[in-house]
């Protein structure tokens, strides 16, 4: 079966930066619903469209087609007492960016530094500003179920993703007002 709209695609992958440094080797395959459902990067869908099981390729995706350019406006310094404790580098919080557009989507900020009474929060995706290389190998293609199409994502092993607010232990993401 060829990869087309409303097929479920299973891909083994490795992710590298433009300098050839391995960023991630997928322990689990990436399983996504193909056809513009925003379950993977559009450039990956474009590269795999019409391909069959066994297809292998390495593609480069520029920042504007991946996680965007690095935006220094998304780095904030907040008073430590405005954030919950305990506080550690790497923790993530949901907040609103400081923009005049009130319709702006909340941003996930990552604690990147803690010093005395100040905390540095970065709302950029960790891979923002980076050109990325994906090594892809298609291992399975099947027709999506009606339910998967209606929901816009794959169900079953490796397919149904938790959302930030569905975190099981409740402490990975917290919503805090940021100034």
Secondary structure, 3 states (H helix, E strand, C coil): CCCCCCEEEEEEEEEEECCCCEEEECCCCEEEECCCCCCCCHHHHHHHCCCCCCCEEEEEECHHHCCCCCCHHHEEEEEHHHCCCCCCCCCEEEECCCCCCCCCCCEEEEEEEEECCEEEEECCCCCCCCCEEEEEEEEEEEECCHHHHHHCCCCCCCCCCCCHHHCCCCCCEEECCCC
